[in-house]
Amino acid sequence: MNRPSRIRVVIGTAGVLLVAFGAFRLLTEVPVRSLLGLALWLGAALVVHDALLSPGILGVGALLRRVPARGRSYVQGALVAAGLVTVVAIPLIYRQDSQPRAESILGQDFVTNLAVLFAVIVAVGILAYLRRVTRERSTAGPAGVPDGRPTEDGAGRPT
């Protein structure tokens, strides 16, 4: 069995020490009521992940099998980008209009901004896919091979 390298031991030790420091600060500086709220929030996050997100992602993955392989990675990339943007936007949408307009960025219309950002993500995904299709067509050789290599030599023998 191989021993872990020194750098892995150092990084692992640093990680354990940081977790211990965080736990110490959490237990000594945060009121018990807030800790209970945190525990409830973490439990709810676990339930939402296991009951909604995971089955939803599996369902989308099953549907993506119907997308041709050449375009599937672009659809997946757009979905990942849209998901990440949504995760960031949800708290902002939830807190929208909770502060006076002049004092907060929360006065924006985040639902409209999110819709515009989704449109941009879709457009970038489509443009990237079209760029790939155009490049594949332009590099195809006379035999129609995508990499431009001939399928046979000059005498008609396969290469």
TAJO-V739140 format. One record per pair of residues at least 4 apart in sequence whose ideal C-beta (glycine too) atoms are under 7 Angstrom apart, sorted by the first residue. I is the first residue (numbers start at 1). GAP is how many residues later the second one is. D is the distance in whole Angstrom. If there is no record, write none. Layout:
[[I/GAP/D] [I/GAP/D]]
This chain:
[[4/4/4] [4/5/6] [6/4/6] [7/4/6] [8/4/6] [9/4/6] [10/4/6] [11/4/6] [12/4/6] [13/4/6] [14/4/6] [15/4/6] [16/4/6] [17/4/6] [18/4/6] [19/4/6] [20/4/6] [21/4/6] [22/4/6] [23/4/6] [24/4/6] [25/4/5] [26/4/5] [30/4/5] [30/5/6] [32/4/6] [33/4/7] [34/4/6] [35/4/6] [36/4/6] [37/4/6] [38/4/6] [39/4/6] [40/4/6] [41/4/6] [42/4/7] [43/4/7] [44/4/6] [45/4/6] [46/4/6] [47/4/5] [48/4/5] [48/5/7] [49/4/5] [49/5/6] [50/4/6] [52/4/6] [53/4/6] [54/4/6] [55/4/6] [56/4/6] [57/4/6] [58/4/6] [59/4/7] [60/4/6] [60/19/7] [64/8/6] [64/11/6] [64/12/7] [67/4/6] [67/5/5] [67/8/5] [68/4/7] [71/4/6] [71/58/5] [72/4/6] [73/4/6] [74/4/6] [74/51/5] [74/54/6] [74/55/4] [75/4/6] [75/50/7] [76/4/6] [77/4/6] [77/48/6] [78/4/6] [78/43/5] [78/44/6] [78/47/4] [79/4/6] [80/4/6] [81/4/6] [81/40/5] [82/4/6] [82/36/6] [82/39/5] [83/4/6] [84/4/7] [85/4/6] [85/29/7] [85/32/5] [86/4/6] [89/4/6] [89/21/6] [89/25/5] [90/4/6] [91/4/6] [92/4/7] [92/14/7] [92/18/5] [93/17/5] [93/18/6] [95/11/5] [96/10/6] [96/14/6] [97/9/7] [97/10/7] [98/8/6] [99/4/6] [99/5/4] [99/7/5] [100/4/7] [101/6/4] [108/5/6] [109/4/6] [110/4/6] [111/4/7] [112/4/6] [113/4/6] [114/4/6] [115/4/7] [116/4/7] [117/4/6] [118/4/6] [119/4/6] [120/4/6] [121/4/6] [122/4/6] [123/4/6] [124/4/6] [125/4/6] [126/4/6] [127/4/6] [128/4/7] [129/4/6] [130/4/6] [131/4/6] [132/4/6] [133/4/6] [134/4/6] [135/4/6] [136/4/7] [136/10/5] [139/7/7] [139/8/7] [139/9/5] [140/4/5] [140/5/6] [140/6/6] [140/8/7] [141/4/5] [141/7/4] [141/8/6] [141/9/6] [143/7/6] [143/8/5] [145/4/6] [145/6/6] [150/9/6] [151/7/7] [151/8/7] [152/4/6] [152/5/6] [152/6/5] [152/7/6] [153/4/5] [153/6/5]]
